[in-house]
């Protein structure tokens, strides 16, 4: 399974609703990810640029895109940025592959 991080910001309308009627948003998030064959690892609220972050695992990039699109289509968020995360083993594999390639730089 591949690991993904979503950095999200709710709309002001969503915050108005949540302040009036607090809700555990991990429940619908977990249900969506599970329905698409994955696992929700956590939903965290934060201070700063983003309102929160979600970590989840799904089989591939297409499934991750489907999760993101389903949430975007709901209209509850202003920002929904998704990033593929790599384990250290995956990063090392990429570094080894990069070491076997060559990239020519511009010459003057």
C-alpha distance (Angstrom), angle and dihedral (degrees) to the residues before:
residue distance angle dihedral
X1 . . .
X2 3.78 . .
X3 3.82 122.1 .
X4 3.82 123.0 -129.8
X5 3.79 135.9 -174.9
X6 3.79 122.3 -154.6
X7 3.79 119.5 -162.6
X8 3.77 108.5 -160.8
X9 3.78 143.2 -176.1
X10 3.79 122.0 -166.2
X11 3.79 123.4 -137.3
X12 3.81 116.6 -107.9
X13 3.82 88.0 -110.2
X14 3.81 90.4 56.8
X15 3.81 91.2 50.0
X16 3.81 90.5 49.0
X17 3.79 89.5 54.3
X18 3.82 93.8 45.5
X19 3.80 93.2 48.5
X20 3.82 91.3 50.5
X21 3.81 93.0 41.8
X22 3.85 112.4 19.5
X23 3.80 112.0 -148.4
X24 3.79 136.2 -177.3
X25 3.82 101.2 -118.1
X26 3.81 92.0 -171.9
X27 3.80 88.2 79.7
X28 3.83 98.4 63.0
X29 3.81 90.1 35.6
X30 3.80 91.7 53.8
X31 3.81 91.8 45.1
X32 3.82 92.5 52.5
X33 3.81 94.9 47.2
X34 3.82 92.2 45.9
X35 3.80 91.8 48.0
X36 3.81 88.2 56.4
X37 3.81 93.4 49.5
X38 3.79 101.4 -95.0
X39 3.78 144.2 102.1
X40 3.79 129.2 -114.1
X41 3.81 109.2 -135.5
X42 3.78 97.8 -176.5
X43 3.78 149.3 -34.8
X44 3.78 116.1 -142.7
X45 3.80 132.0 -176.5
X46 3.78 117.4 -143.5
X47 3.77 146.8 -176.0
X48 3.78 119.8 -115.9
X49 3.78 134.7 35.9
X50 3.82 95.4 -10.2
X51 3.79 129.5 46.7
X52 3.76 91.3 -140.3
X53 3.77 152.2 -30.3
X54 3.79 133.3 -119.1
X55 3.80 126.1 -158.7
X56 3.80 120.0 -161.8
X57 3.79 142.3 156.6
X58 3.79 124.5 -136.2
X59 3.81 132.5 163.1
X60 3.83 98.3 -102.8
X61 3.82 150.1 -13.7
X62 3.82 93.6 -85.6
X63 3.80 90.7 57.2
X64 3.82 91.0 46.1
X65 3.79 88.7 51.6
X66 3.81 89.9 50.5
X67 3.82 90.3 53.5
X68 3.80 90.7 49.7
X69 3.81 94.0 46.2
X70 3.81 92.7 48.9
X71 3.80 90.4 54.0
X72 3.82 93.1 44.1
X73 3.81 90.3 50.4
X74 3.81 89.9 56.9
X75 3.81 90.0 67.0
X76 3.83 95.1 -139.3
X77 3.81 95.3 117.6
X78 3.79 137.6 62.9
X79 3.81 93.2 -166.5
X80 3.78 128.6 28.1
X81 3.82 108.3 166.0
X82 3.78 115.9 176.2
X83 3.80 124.4 -159.8
X84 3.80 128.7 -173.7
X85 3.80 110.1 -131.9
X86 3.80 124.4 -153.8
X87 3.79 129.1 -150.1
X88 3.79 117.9 -125.5
X89 3.82 89.5 -104.5
X90 3.82 90.3 54.3
X91 3.81 91.3 47.0
X92 3.81 91.0 50.2
X93 3.80 90.4 50.2
X94 3.81 89.9 51.9
X95 3.82 90.7 48.8
X96 3.80 91.3 51.2
X97 3.80 91.3 49.9
X98 3.80 91.0 47.5
X99 3.81 89.1 51.6
X100 3.80 89.1 60.0
X101 3.79 93.8 54.6
X102 3.76 133.5 71.1
X103 3.75 130.6 -142.3
X104 3.78 117.7 -166.2
X105 3.75 116.6 -138.8
X106 3.80 123.3 -142.9
X107 3.77 115.2 -88.4
X108 3.75 127.4 -145.3
